[in-house]
Amino acid sequence: MALIQKHKGSISGRHRAGLEAGLDFGQLLGRLRERLKARIRNGEFTERGLARRTGLSQSHIHNVLKGARNLTPIAADQILAGLRMPLLDLVRREELEAHLAREAGEGRERGLWTADLEGG
């Protein structure tokens, strides 16, 4: 979340609107961290096993999980790829539905319909 706040002046209006809607990239990174901690607690893998799957060092994984280091977007990408986990797994259904409803509303305001976008 600090990353988003630090660079807030450079975020486009569309992305800023997404932040105002209640979901930001920092929250997704936090959800990934919590999901990893839960999976380690459940015995799905160890920090060392996660490091092997992702190419990150075990000490880096450990420090990210305990909050001593930030989870960077690059490291998050490596983790998601290593676990074959889609980014959308971190988005709650109601957040996605709200986003899609907003997008549909904006499309109607601009005179676009889904059929126009799909070429039909």
C-alpha positions, 0 to 999 in steps of 0.5 A: 500500500505504501508503494501506491501512496508514494506514487499516487501523484503519478497514477492515472485517473482510471487507476485512481478511480480503482483505488477510490473504489476500495481495492488497490494493488497493496491490498492484493500484495497483502492478500498474497502474503496472507495466502502464502502464510496460510498455505505454509501453516497448512503444510502445503509447502515450506518456505524452502519449497516456495523458494525453489518454486519461485526462484527467490531465496528462502531468506527473502521469502521468510522476511517477506512473510514476517513483514520485514521486507516488502513484497515487490510486484516482481517478486509477487509475479514470480510467486504467482507464476511459481505456484501457477496461481492466477492474479484473479484468485486474490480478488474477491468475487464481490469486488470483481462484480462491482468492478464489472458493473462500474465498467458496464455503466461507463460503457453505457455512458459512452454509448458502448455495449458489450456487443460493440466491444465483441464485434457483434 
